[in-house]
Amino acid sequence: MGHHQPSIDTSPKVSDEIRKTTCYMCACRCGINVHMKDGKVAYIEGNRDHPVNKGVLCAKGSAGIMQVNAPSRLRKPLKRVGPRGSGQFEEISWDEAYDIAEGWLRPLRETAPEKLAFFTGRDQSQSFTSLFAQSFGTPNYAAHGGFCSVNMAAAGIYTMGGAFWEFGQPDWDHTKLFVLFGVAEDHDSNPIKMGIGKVKGRGDKVIGVNPIRTGYNAVADDWYGITPGTDGLLILSLIHCLMSAGKIDLDYLAQFTNAPCLVNADESSPEYGLLIKDADGRPQVIDARTGALAPWDGEGVEPDLSATYERDGITHLPVLHHMAERYLDPQYAPEAVAGRTGISADRIRQLAGEIAKTAFESPIVVDQPWTDFRGKTHPNMVGRPVSFHAMRGISAHSNGFQTCRALHVLQIILGAVETPGGMRFKPPYPKPATAHPKPHCKVTPGAPLDGPHLGFVHGPDDLCLREDGSPARIDKAFTWENPMSSHGMMHMVISNAHAGDPYKIDTLFLYMANMSWNSSMNTSGTMKMLTDKDENGDYVIPHIIYSDAYSSEMVAYADLILPDTTYLERHDCISLLDRPICEADAVADAIRWPVIEPDRDVKGFQSALCDLGARLGLPAFTNEDGSQKYADYADYITNHIRRPGVGPLAGWRGAAGDSDGRGDVNPNQLDRYIENGGFWMEHVPDNAAYYKPFNRAYQDWAVEMGFYDSVKPYIFQLYVEPMRRFQLAAEGHGERQPPEHLRDQIKERLDPLPIWYAPVEDSHVDTDTFTIHALTQRPMAMYHSWGSQNAWLRQIHGRNPLYVPSKIWKEHGFTEGDWARVSSAHGEITVPVMEMAALNDNTVWTWNAIGKRKGAWALKGDTPEATKGFLLNHLIHELLPSRKDGMRWSNSDPITGQAAWFDLRVKIEKAVAPEATKPHHPEIPSPVPSAPDSLDWKVGK
């Protein structure tokens, strides 16, 4: 009898068609292939041709199919019919929704544009949404960055013209030592995973510095479990060790940084601490060829790192002298910082030794001649193969700006920025602070704002203050309290609006910002502020407009809901004007496009703004005859011109689509992107690959591509002079003076060289009572808060315990299944606990945004996210506890206003297990039906 093999189709048909677009399940913006059957999404995989992910796709990206089928999707515009917070709405038409919004907004624009506060969350269209706000005329606009990682971005731009993630990346192909500071797995996840794979695949080393050992840190070859908030102290100790051992790249520092620039050293001078400059404002160095003063960028100049200069009896010393004077001080020796950092002196010296050995004993040489901005031709490109990466972990502290500055300075003194094996910028970066706009705040009723809302200040004259010295912005960004708040201070908007400080607003307009839940500090207090009424029975914040694709917690607190689409139903533009997706070797941008059409009466938020802007007669959204300028967001993407020849997309410009970077409008541009897989890419020329800020070939190419309009070489700013200008004001110099109660803070914190100070909360709470640090981080399988209502991802993270280190676990006698009461100076929570060994001994932590409020997201009241999930936000307040002076300070970095999420101090005690996590909030009715117990459907035959 013969053996009969079963007939098996080993290559079943997956789809009828593949539509290529860009993922939105996190901010990586990977390329995806969306497989379609009968016009519906059947399967999502990575696009192997895409520059970001090269086919790699994580759990989030694959689970996008569940986002476009989520039961929580909003279906129509909604008008509130019950009290705020009740979740009682009625569905209305888009025309009625626009009529309501116009009725609230038109009178404001004509009389008091600042009474509109327009803030957006993790959207990726800020160059567009800021255009709407600027055209409306309100100064009150910002996005998510102020409570995420502005410290990292601003510190990078002020110091070297960019930072990590969207701005730069390690040279994955050449680095031999990769050091990771404070990065959760949700940020830049696929590129980092791919990069770590390359490093480890070559047998090179990965080191993690993080209080928590999960994700990337779990696969690191070595781990430093640092005490939260002390990263800057560790970094300055590493700088101390390297400078003491002479392991710094003096040639690099002389040529490409302001280390040789001369600083006024006379304490009695009104210009003490400022750089000496020529009549054109160019900082001066001593030219080693002549011994005379010369501009830093003079043709053929050879800056002298050790020379001093005396003029009019005033001595000027090079920046490097000031650095040596500071960082060789014994206060930064490993023995002096070990106790605070939780890392032994021997381990600190070990890390410094590994960095020095790799940088100076294993250089990388690329055989590629190049010419610098002084006209000097170099025969090759030499690099120090040590690279770093950091994000919110070191950024979200009240000392985060100076910590991030310290990390950038560490890279620079090694000669490991924009050199082979080090950190590389992604076009269109690098761009120094001087290449960015300054913030603008002049309000004129019925007219646009006088310029961009956000930017980079260079001294007190650039602050956003009204004539009486009070803040011009509702969030108090760009004031003496937080002068360098380049991304605004979104976490302070609701609190300040509720207090009427610095003034009352009329309409709060939010997009994709879950401010009544996980996106705010003081969650319970925020819900109260949103629902509070004044003595007349009117809401303190009169009108709230909100746009979201899903029935999030914030929906219940709005008066008008503009329902957004999911990301596979819309046009989006990942633009060089905004948050680019480039790699170090190539410039790139991308689109999303409607691979499916919505089956609900919803509209992409940006298209809704096109409609609303036209109704309001905003200049940027209307033609000269008053007609609507852009039919929708796709029309804007195609036809908007920001500067001559420069629009939202850089690819296939010009009428024939044959220009890149610069060119006229191409009516078929979106079709070209779709044909190419949803993205455009242009490689950096070989002779421009490294040394981008100093490289003539790169600068010429950058102008050709439209990154900027003229060649802008610059040197790295180890010493950030704008910070010294603020100090001088605090010392009594200049016409614009800070309030008396802020003088000491400015003098102490705004040091032009990186410093370290203890997290500010430590001086506002009893650290003998609140002895434990508490942190959150996003898991690899989550990013947006809407990820935790995803039917697939919920199976990975459907609840979140508080992870407790073994030391504290044993001290409190915890056992498996126990619960704990965790309290801070602000509040308390009762939550399940779990032991974790790979954790700093004095730190507890949990996953962020897993906890959900009952009734939100179409989840049933007994869902584990609502009963076993929780937020640490209940323990954190947007204001610090008052001190003896009775004043309450913003819980922020005093330099940038970055929300200090990770300064939190708590105490912990064993608790009887309740029925559900506490605090408990009543279930809110949902404007959409509750999700079924299981989701299943069949696509195709």
DANOR-V878106 format. One record per helix or strand. SS is the DSSP state (h for helix, s for strand). FROM is the first residue (numbers start at 1). TO is the last residue. If there is no record, write none. Layout:
ss = [SS | SS]
from = [FROM | FROM]
to = [TO | TO]
//
This chain:
ss = [s | s | s | h | h | s | s | s | h | h | s | h | s | h | h | s | s | h | s | s | h | s | h | h | s | h | s | s | s | s | s | s | s | s | h | h | h | h | s | s | s | s | s | h | h | s | s | h | h | s | s | h | s | h | s | s | s | s | h | s | h | s | s | s | h | h | s | s | h | s | s | s | s | h | s | h | s | h | s | h | h | h | s | h | h | s | h | s | s | s | s | h | h | h | s | s | s | s | h | s | s]
from = [17 | 31 | 40 | 59 | 64 | 73 | 77 | 89 | 94 | 113 | 116 | 126 | 141 | 144 | 150 | 168 | 177 | 189 | 205 | 212 | 215 | 222 | 231 | 250 | 257 | 258 | 262 | 275 | 277 | 283 | 293 | 303 | 309 | 314 | 319 | 330 | 334 | 345 | 364 | 370 | 377 | 381 | 386 | 392 | 400 | 417 | 423 | 433 | 460 | 465 | 471 | 490 | 507 | 523 | 533 | 539 | 543 | 550 | 553 | 560 | 567 | 572 | 583 | 586 | 605 | 619 | 622 | 628 | 633 | 643 | 646 | 653 | 659 | 669 | 679 | 686 | 695 | 696 | 716 | 721 | 740 | 760 | 772 | 785 | 793 | 802 | 806 | 819 | 828 | 839 | 843 | 856 | 864 | 872 | 879 | 890 | 892 | 899 | 901 | 905 | 918]
to = [22 | 37 | 46 | 62 | 67 | 73 | 80 | 92 | 111 | 115 | 120 | 136 | 142 | 147 | 160 | 170 | 181 | 201 | 209 | 212 | 218 | 224 | 244 | 256 | 257 | 260 | 264 | 275 | 277 | 287 | 295 | 303 | 311 | 318 | 327 | 332 | 341 | 361 | 366 | 372 | 378 | 383 | 390 | 395 | 413 | 417 | 425 | 435 | 462 | 465 | 471 | 499 | 511 | 531 | 533 | 539 | 548 | 550 | 557 | 563 | 569 | 574 | 583 | 592 | 615 | 621 | 622 | 628 | 639 | 643 | 646 | 653 | 659 | 675 | 683 | 688 | 695 | 705 | 716 | 730 | 749 | 763 | 777 | 789 | 795 | 805 | 811 | 823 | 836 | 839 | 847 | 858 | 867 | 875 | 879 | 890 | 892 | 899 | 903 | 911 | 918]
//
